Amino acid sequence: MLVGKRAPIGPEAVRRMVDAVSPEQYEIVRLNHETFEAVVVKKSLLRLLPKEKLLPVVIEESNRIADDKMVLKAQINITIQVSRTVDL
């Protein structure tokens, strides 16, 4: 979830909301961005993909459709492809 700088709900209220629904399953990442103030990310997703890789992609794609007054819910699908050679 991305929270715009002028959204009707702030990052702290979003944190309380997600903690009420799913305690300790989300992380709030504060941003230094012209449109977004914070990103709320599931901790399980951050175990698969580090913030440094995930956030630029999410912000770039969201920046195309959102403005600073919005709270945007984004769904991310990750595909893991494994290729392995076995010596017989």
MARLUMZA-139150 format. One record per residue: residue number from 1; y, z, x of N, C-alpha, C in turn. Coordinates in steps of 0.02 Angstrom, whole numbers, m for minus. Each point is the difference from the previous one (the first is absolute). Layout:
<rs>
 resi    nyy    nzz    nxx   cayy   cazz   caxx    cyy    czz    cxx
  NUM      Y      Z      X      Y      Z      X      Y      Z      X
...
</rs>
This chain:
<rs>
 resi    nyy    nzz    nxx   cayy   cazz   caxx    cyy    czz    cxx
    1    m58      0     42     58      0    m42     62      0     45
    2     47    m43    m15     63     m3     37     56     27    m43
    3     42     41     29     55     31    m36     65    m29     26
    4     38    m33    m44     64    m28     19     52     54     13
    5     50    m16     40     52     49     18     39     24    m60
    6      7    m41    m52     37     20    m60    m45      3    m61
    7    m64     13     11    m49      5    m55     13     63    m41
    8    m19     m1    m64     11     58    m43    m40     62     21
    9    m51     m9     40    m41     56     25     m1     m4     76
   10      8     57     32      2      1     73    m67     16     31
   11     m5     m4     65    m63     12     35    m29     70    m12
   12     42     50     m5    m25     68    m11    m31      7    m69
   13     30    m31    m51    m29      1    m67    m65    m39     m2
   14     m3    m55     36    m62    m39      4    m54     41     33
   15     17     37     52    m48     42     35    m29     52    m48
   16     43     33    m39    m23     50    m48    m45    m32    m53
   17     17    m60    m21    m39    m35    m50    m70    m16     26
   18     m5    m29     59    m66    m18     26    m40     62     20
   19     33     53     22    m36     62     15    m28     32    m63
   20     35     m8    m56    m25     27    m64    m62    m37    m23
   21     m1    m65     11    m56    m42    m22    m58      3     50
   22     15     m8     64    m50     m2     53     24     39     61
   23    m10     66      0     26     41     54    m24    m22     69
   24     47     m4     46    m12    m14     71    m36    m66     14
   25      7    m48    m45    m31    m65     11     50    m55     20
   26     64     17     m3     52    m49     15     46     25     55
   27     29    m46     37     50     17     51     65    m36    m17
   28     55     37      6     66    m29    m10     27    m20     69
   29     18    m63      7     28    m25     62     73    m19    m13
   30     46     37     30     72    m15     m6     16    m62     41
   31     44    m42    m26     17    m63     34     73     m2     17
   32     15    m37     52     68    m17     18      7    m75    m16
   33     11    m15    m64     m1    m69    m25     58     m9    m48
   34     26    m60     m6     59    m11    m42    m17      3    m75
   35    m62    m13    m19    m19      0    m70    m41     61    m20
   36    m49     18     40    m47     53    m17     13     64     37
   37     m8     56    m36     10     66     29    m65     29     26
   38    m55    m14    m35    m64     29     19    m58    m42    m27
   39    m58     11     30    m62    m31    m22    m50     57    m10
   40    m36     m3    m56    m53     48    m14    m65    m36     11
   41    m41     25     47    m61    m35     19    m60     47     m6
   42    m55    m25    m24    m61     39     m3    m25     14     72
   43    m17     61     13    m23     19     67    m64    m37     19
   44    m43    m15    m48    m61    m37     15     15    m70     25
   45     53    m30    m25     21    m66     23     25      3     72
   46     35     55     17     25      7     68    m55     14     50
   47    m59     21    m24    m57      7     46    m29    m68     18
   48      8    m49    m44    m24    m68     12     49    m41     41
   49     64     11    m13     53    m41     30     58     45     19
   50     21      1     62     55     45     20     66    m21    m31
   51     45     50     m9     66    m12    m29     37    m56     34
   52     m6     m3     66     37    m50     39    m19    m71    m18
   53    m61    m10    m24    m23    m67    m21     12    m11    m75
   54    m10     52    m40      3     m6    m72     71     m7    m27
   55     44     44     21     67      2    m29     41    m64      8
   56      0    m32     59     39    m62      4    m23    m54    m49
   57    m65     m4    m13    m26    m50    m47     21     18    m71
   58     m8     63    m19     18     22    m67     74     m9    m12
   59     41     19     47     73     m5     m8     22    m73     m3
   60    m28    m42     42     18    m71      0    m16    m32    m67
   61    m59     12    m26    m20    m31    m64     40     30    m58
   62     11     65      0     37     33    m54     73    m18      0
   63     29    m11     57     70    m17      7     17    m66    m36
   64    m50    m42     m9     11    m64    m33     11      7    m75
   65    m27     53    m30      3      6    m73     37     62    m25
   66     14     48     44     28     64    m23     72      7     23
   67     36     46    m34     66     18     23      4     76      9
   68     58     25     19      6     71     18     m1     47    m60
   69     m2    m27    m62     m2     42    m60    m71      8    m27
   70    m49    m29     33    m67     m3    m27    m47     50     34
   71    m51     19    m39    m59     33     27    m56    m50    m11
   72    m30    m22     54    m48    m55     m3    m69     25     18
   73    m48    m12    m44    m69     17     15    m34    m61     28
   74    m31      7     57    m33    m56     33    m74     16      8
   75    m42    m50     m9    m71      7     11    m18    m40     61
   76    m38     30     44    m19    m33     63    m76     m5      3
   77    m24    m60     12    m72    m11      8    m12    m16     74
   78    m44     38     30    m17    m11     70    m72    m26      4
   79     m9    m53     38    m66    m28     11    m19     11     73
   80    m58     29     10    m24     11     68    m57    m49     12
   81      6    m37     53    m50    m49     17    m31     20     66
   82    m66      5      2    m36     21     60    m46    m57     21
   83      3    m16     63    m45    m49     28    m35     32     60
   84    m66     m6      2    m36     35     53    m57    m45     24
   85    m11      1     64    m55    m37     30    m53     51     22
   86    m62    m14    m16    m55     44     18    m46    m38     48
   87    m11     31     58    m47    m30     49    m70     19    m18
   88    m45    m50     m3    m71     12    m16    m44     m9     60
</rs>
